[in-house]
Amino acid sequence: MSMRIWLLTAAALPLAGCLNDTASLRLGGNDHALTLQARQPYFWSQTVELEAAMSRQPDCHRRSRLDKVTLAEVSVDVFRPEAGEFAEPILILKQGTIYYAVSTQNCELQKFNAVPPKPGARLGTFQREGEKKLTYVAAPQVPAPATPVPAPAPASPPPAQQ
């Protein structure tokens, strides 16, 4: 019996400490989301494989690989550019110094050749929480500046009667 427990424990050791988790950002309903998967193949590996899955059901669903990172570097910022900034609606992912465009129309991912000049508003960050948990943390919402209410126009006197 003790040999059997030892064998089961030894078989489970390669899986101990491995990061294999996903986190999602919903984009206006259950059928439209961006999901990040972080996978550390072996507990001794310091490299983490990242994949982004863009989904807009029923039209498209696509998984794309991002560059590998170390465990300490598992962090992907998500930005939404202003409408009309790009030819189609996209999200911008920032992984370290690398930027990716993710189409919210056809679910394709493409690496930017240079830093985008206007990535847009930061929606949040995919990051590690603790040792094994991947989470999406929304950016704090900055309240819009209050627009002053214009003072009412002074009332004009009624026209003189003749």
C-alpha positions as CSV (number, residue, x, y, z in Angstrom):
1,M,0.0,0.0,0.0
2,S,2.7,2.5,0.9
3,M,4.5,1.7,-2.5
4,R,1.3,2.7,-4.3
5,I,1.0,6.0,-2.4
6,W,4.7,6.7,-3.2
7,L,4.1,6.0,-7.0
8,L,1.0,8.3,-7.1
9,T,3.0,11.1,-5.3
10,A,5.9,10.7,-7.7
11,A,3.6,10.8,-10.7
12,A,2.0,14.0,-9.5
13,L,5.3,15.8,-8.9
14,P,5.8,17.0,-12.5
15,L,2.5,18.8,-12.3
16,A,3.1,20.5,-8.9
17,G,3.7,24.2,-9.1
18,C,2.8,24.5,-12.8
19,L,0.9,27.6,-13.9
20,N,-2.0,26.7,-16.2
21,D,-4.8,29.2,-15.9
22,T,-7.0,31.5,-17.9
23,A,-8.7,34.9,-17.2
24,S,-11.3,36.7,-19.3
25,L,-12.4,40.2,-20.1
26,R,-16.1,40.3,-21.3
27,L,-16.7,42.9,-24.0
28,G,-20.4,43.6,-24.0
29,G,-22.1,40.3,-23.3
30,N,-21.4,36.6,-22.9
31,D,-20.7,36.1,-26.6
32,H,-17.9,38.7,-26.9
33,A,-14.7,38.2,-24.8
34,L,-10.9,38.3,-24.7
35,T,-9.3,35.4,-22.8
36,L,-5.7,35.1,-21.8
37,Q,-4.2,31.7,-21.1
38,A,-0.9,31.3,-19.2
39,R,0.8,27.9,-19.3
40,Q,4.0,26.9,-17.6
41,P,4.8,23.4,-19.0
42,Y,7.0,22.1,-16.2
43,F,7.4,23.2,-12.6
44,W,11.1,23.8,-13.1
45,S,10.6,26.0,-16.2
46,Q,10.8,29.7,-15.7
47,T,9.2,30.3,-19.1
48,V,5.4,30.8,-19.5
49,E,3.5,30.4,-22.8
50,L,0.8,33.0,-23.3
51,E,-2.2,32.7,-25.7
52,A,-4.9,35.3,-26.4
53,A,-8.3,34.0,-27.5
54,M,-10.7,36.5,-29.0
55,S,-14.3,35.4,-29.3
56,R,-17.3,37.1,-30.9
57,Q,-19.8,34.4,-31.3
58,P,-21.1,33.2,-33.6
59,D,-18.9,35.0,-36.1
60,C,-15.4,34.2,-34.9
61,H,-13.2,32.6,-32.3
62,R,-9.4,32.5,-32.7
63,R,-6.5,31.7,-30.4
64,S,-3.1,33.4,-31.1
65,R,0.2,33.0,-29.4
66,L,2.0,35.9,-27.7
67,D,5.7,36.0,-27.0
68,K,6.9,33.7,-24.1
69,V,7.7,35.4,-20.8
70,T,9.2,34.5,-17.5
71,L,7.0,33.9,-14.5
72,A,7.7,37.3,-13.1
73,E,6.7,39.0,-16.4
74,V,3.2,37.5,-16.7
75,S,1.4,40.8,-17.2
76,V,-0.6,42.0,-20.3
77,D,-2.2,45.4,-20.4
78,V,-5.4,45.9,-22.5
79,F,-6.2,49.2,-24.2
80,R,-9.2,50.4,-26.2
81,P,-8.3,53.0,-28.8
82,E,-10.8,55.8,-29.6
83,A,-13.4,55.0,-32.3
84,G,-12.0,55.9,-35.7
85,E,-8.3,55.8,-34.6
86,F,-7.8,52.5,-36.6
87,A,-9.5,51.2,-39.7
88,E,-11.5,48.7,-37.6
89,P,-12.4,48.2,-34.0
90,I,-9.4,46.7,-32.1
91,L,-8.0,46.2,-28.7
92,I,-4.3,46.8,-28.1
93,L,-2.4,44.4,-25.9
94,K,0.9,45.5,-24.3
95,Q,3.2,42.7,-23.1
96,G,6.4,44.3,-21.8
97,T,7.6,46.4,-24.7
98,I,5.6,44.5,-27.3
99,Y,2.3,45.7,-28.6
100,Y,-0.4,43.6,-30.4
101,A,-3.6,44.6,-32.2
102,V,-6.6,42.3,-31.6
103,S,-9.5,42.8,-34.0
104,T,-12.8,42.7,-32.3
105,Q,-14.4,42.1,-35.8
106,N,-12.5,39.1,-37.2
107,C,-10.7,37.9,-34.0
108,E,-7.2,38.2,-35.6
109,L,-4.0,39.2,-33.7
110,Q,-1.1,41.1,-35.2
111,K,2.1,42.4,-33.7
112,F,2.8,46.1,-34.1
113,N,6.1,47.0,-35.7
114,A,6.4,50.1,-33.6
115,V,4.8,51.5,-30.5
116,P,1.3,52.7,-31.4
117,P,1.1,56.5,-30.9
118,K,-2.4,56.4,-29.3
119,P,-3.1,53.1,-27.7
120,G,-6.3,54.5,-26.1
121,A,-7.8,54.1,-22.6
122,R,-6.4,51.3,-20.4
123,L,-9.1,48.9,-19.7
124,G,-7.1,46.7,-17.3
125,T,-4.4,44.1,-16.9
126,F,-4.1,40.3,-17.0
127,Q,-1.7,39.4,-14.2
128,R,-0.7,36.7,-11.8
129,E,-2.3,36.7,-8.4
130,G,-0.4,34.6,-6.0
131,E,1.6,31.7,-7.4
132,K,-0.9,30.0,-9.7
133,K,-3.9,32.2,-10.3
134,L,-4.2,34.4,-13.4
135,T,-6.7,37.2,-13.1
136,Y,-8.0,40.2,-15.0
137,V,-7.9,43.4,-13.0
138,A,-10.0,46.3,-14.4
139,A,-8.4,49.7,-14.4
140,P,-10.0,52.2,-12.1
141,Q,-12.5,54.3,-13.9
142,V,-11.6,58.0,-14.0
143,P,-14.7,60.1,-13.7
144,A,-15.3,62.5,-16.6
145,P,-14.6,66.1,-15.8
146,A,-17.8,67.9,-14.8
147,T,-18.9,70.3,-17.5
148,P,-20.0,73.6,-16.1
149,V,-23.7,74.4,-16.7
150,P,-24.0,77.6,-18.7
151,A,-25.7,80.5,-16.9
152,P,-29.1,81.2,-18.2
153,A,-29.2,84.1,-20.7
154,P,-30.5,87.3,-19.1
155,A,-34.1,87.9,-19.8
156,S,-34.8,90.7,-22.2
157,P,-37.3,93.2,-21.3
158,P,-40.7,93.0,-23.1
159,P,-41.0,95.2,-26.1
160,A,-42.5,98.6,-25.5
161,Q,-46.1,98.9,-26.4
162,Q,-47.2,101.8,-28.6
